[in-house]
Amino acid sequence: MVNHYIICMVVSVTIASLSQILLKKSTFCKYNSVIREYLNPYVICGYGLLCVSMLMTVYAYGGVDYKNGPIIESLGNIWVLILSYLFFKERISRKKMLGMACIMAGVVIFYS
């Protein structure tokens, strides 16, 4: 049986990754004032999703072993890479893949 806390943590990481994409999307827009740079739909939704993600993570740690949390949270690196490719057509270079492999290898080595 799948632990609902683990599912909550995975959903939280996915939401955090989406919030990063929204915040990056806001950097591509030009605004008339500094206030508009911070008070626009992308930024507001991005930080709102980040807050939701944080609350979900805090809840999920109530049932997930502390040693397993960072393993699940490292999925965010993969999500951001995939979402950047899908939304911004960013090229997945060898350097990015090597970096991702190093992160994943570090997680595997540290938690083995």
C-alpha positions as a Markdown table, in Angstrom:
| # | Residue | x | y | z |
|---|---|---|---|---|
| 1 | Met | 0.0 | 0.0 | 0.0 |
| 2 | Val | 1.3 | 3.4 | -1.0 |
| 3 | Asn | 1.8 | 5.9 | 1.9 |
| 4 | His | -0.4 | 9.0 | 1.3 |
| 5 | Tyr | 2.4 | 11.1 | 2.8 |
| 6 | Ile | 4.7 | 10.1 | 0.1 |
| 7 | Ile | 2.1 | 11.0 | -2.6 |
| 8 | Cys | 1.6 | 14.3 | -0.9 |
| 9 | Met | 5.4 | 14.9 | -1.0 |
| 10 | Val | 5.6 | 14.1 | -4.7 |
| 11 | Val | 2.7 | 16.4 | -5.5 |
| 12 | Ser | 4.4 | 19.1 | -3.4 |
| 13 | Val | 7.6 | 18.8 | -5.4 |
| 14 | Thr | 5.6 | 18.9 | -8.6 |
| 15 | Ile | 3.8 | 22.1 | -7.5 |
| 16 | Ala | 7.1 | 23.7 | -6.5 |
| 17 | Ser | 8.5 | 22.9 | -9.9 |
| 18 | Leu | 5.5 | 24.5 | -11.6 |
| 19 | Ser | 5.9 | 27.6 | -9.4 |
| 20 | Gln | 9.5 | 27.9 | -10.6 |
| 21 | Ile | 8.3 | 27.7 | -14.2 |
| 22 | Leu | 5.8 | 30.5 | -13.6 |
| 23 | Leu | 8.4 | 32.7 | -11.9 |
| 24 | Lys | 10.8 | 32.2 | -14.8 |
| 25 | Lys | 7.9 | 33.0 | -17.3 |
| 26 | Ser | 7.5 | 36.3 | -15.5 |
| 27 | Thr | 11.1 | 37.2 | -16.3 |
| 28 | Phe | 10.4 | 37.2 | -20.0 |
| 29 | Cys | 7.7 | 39.9 | -19.7 |
| 30 | Lys | 8.3 | 43.7 | -19.8 |
| 31 | Tyr | 6.6 | 45.8 | -17.2 |
| 32 | Asn | 5.9 | 49.5 | -16.9 |
| 33 | Ser | 7.0 | 49.8 | -13.2 |
| 34 | Val | 8.9 | 47.9 | -10.6 |
| 35 | Ile | 5.7 | 47.3 | -8.7 |
| 36 | Arg | 4.2 | 45.6 | -11.8 |
| 37 | Glu | 7.3 | 43.3 | -11.9 |
| 38 | Tyr | 6.3 | 41.9 | -8.6 |
| 39 | Leu | 2.6 | 42.2 | -8.7 |
| 40 | Asn | 1.7 | 40.3 | -11.8 |
| 41 | Pro | -0.3 | 37.1 | -12.3 |
| 42 | Tyr | 2.9 | 34.9 | -12.9 |
| 43 | Val | 4.7 | 36.1 | -9.7 |
| 44 | Ile | 1.6 | 36.0 | -7.5 |
| 45 | Cys | 0.6 | 32.5 | -8.7 |
| 46 | Gly | 4.2 | 31.3 | -8.5 |
| 47 | Tyr | 4.7 | 32.4 | -4.9 |
| 48 | Gly | 1.2 | 31.2 | -4.1 |
| 49 | Leu | 2.0 | 27.7 | -5.4 |
| 50 | Leu | 5.3 | 27.8 | -3.6 |
| 51 | Cys | 3.5 | 28.5 | -0.3 |
| 52 | Val | 1.1 | 25.6 | -1.0 |
| 53 | Ser | 4.0 | 23.4 | -1.8 |
| 54 | Met | 5.7 | 24.3 | 1.5 |
| 55 | Leu | 2.6 | 23.6 | 3.5 |
| 56 | Met | 2.2 | 20.2 | 1.8 |
| 57 | Thr | 5.8 | 19.4 | 2.5 |
| 58 | Val | 5.5 | 20.2 | 6.1 |
| 59 | Tyr | 2.4 | 18.0 | 6.3 |
| 60 | Ala | 4.1 | 15.2 | 4.4 |
| 61 | Tyr | 7.1 | 15.1 | 6.7 |
| 62 | Gly | 4.6 | 14.0 | 9.4 |
| 63 | Gly | 4.5 | 10.6 | 7.8 |
| 64 | Val | 7.7 | 10.4 | 5.7 |
| 65 | Asp | 11.0 | 9.4 | 7.2 |
| 66 | Tyr | 13.3 | 12.4 | 7.4 |
| 67 | Lys | 16.0 | 10.4 | 5.5 |
| 68 | Asn | 13.6 | 9.8 | 2.6 |
| 69 | Gly | 12.4 | 13.4 | 2.2 |
| 70 | Pro | 15.4 | 14.7 | 0.3 |
| 71 | Ile | 15.3 | 11.8 | -2.0 |
| 72 | Ile | 11.7 | 12.7 | -3.0 |
| 73 | Glu | 12.5 | 16.4 | -3.2 |
| 74 | Ser | 15.4 | 15.7 | -5.6 |
| 75 | Leu | 12.6 | 14.9 | -8.1 |
| 76 | Gly | 12.2 | 18.6 | -8.4 |
| 77 | Asn | 15.4 | 18.9 | -10.4 |
| 78 | Ile | 14.1 | 16.4 | -12.9 |
| 79 | Trp | 10.7 | 18.1 | -13.1 |
| 80 | Val | 12.2 | 21.6 | -13.7 |
| 81 | Leu | 14.4 | 20.1 | -16.5 |
| 82 | Ile | 11.4 | 18.5 | -18.2 |
| 83 | Leu | 9.1 | 21.5 | -17.7 |
| 84 | Ser | 11.7 | 23.9 | -19.0 |
| 85 | Tyr | 12.0 | 21.7 | -22.1 |
| 86 | Leu | 8.2 | 21.6 | -22.6 |
| 87 | Phe | 7.4 | 25.3 | -21.8 |
| 88 | Phe | 10.5 | 27.1 | -22.9 |
| 89 | Lys | 11.9 | 24.7 | -25.5 |
| 90 | Glu | 15.2 | 24.7 | -23.6 |
| 91 | Arg | 17.6 | 22.3 | -25.0 |
| 92 | Ile | 18.6 | 19.4 | -22.7 |
| 93 | Ser | 22.4 | 19.5 | -23.1 |
| 94 | Arg | 25.0 | 17.0 | -22.2 |
| 95 | Lys | 26.1 | 19.3 | -19.4 |
| 96 | Lys | 22.6 | 19.4 | -17.9 |
| 97 | Met | 22.3 | 15.6 | -18.2 |
| 98 | Leu | 25.7 | 15.2 | -16.5 |
| 99 | Gly | 24.6 | 17.6 | -13.8 |
| 100 | Met | 21.4 | 15.7 | -13.3 |
| 101 | Ala | 23.3 | 12.4 | -13.2 |
| 102 | Cys | 25.7 | 13.8 | -10.6 |
| 103 | Ile | 22.8 | 14.9 | -8.4 |
| 104 | Met | 21.0 | 11.6 | -8.7 |
| 105 | Ala | 24.3 | 9.7 | -8.0 |
| 106 | Gly | 24.9 | 11.8 | -4.9 |
| 107 | Val | 21.4 | 11.0 | -3.6 |
| 108 | Val | 21.9 | 7.3 | -4.3 |
| 109 | Ile | 25.4 | 7.3 | -2.7 |
| 110 | Phe | 24.4 | 9.4 | 0.3 |
| 111 | Tyr | 21.2 | 7.4 | 1.1 |
| 112 | Ser | 22.5 | 3.9 | 0.3 |
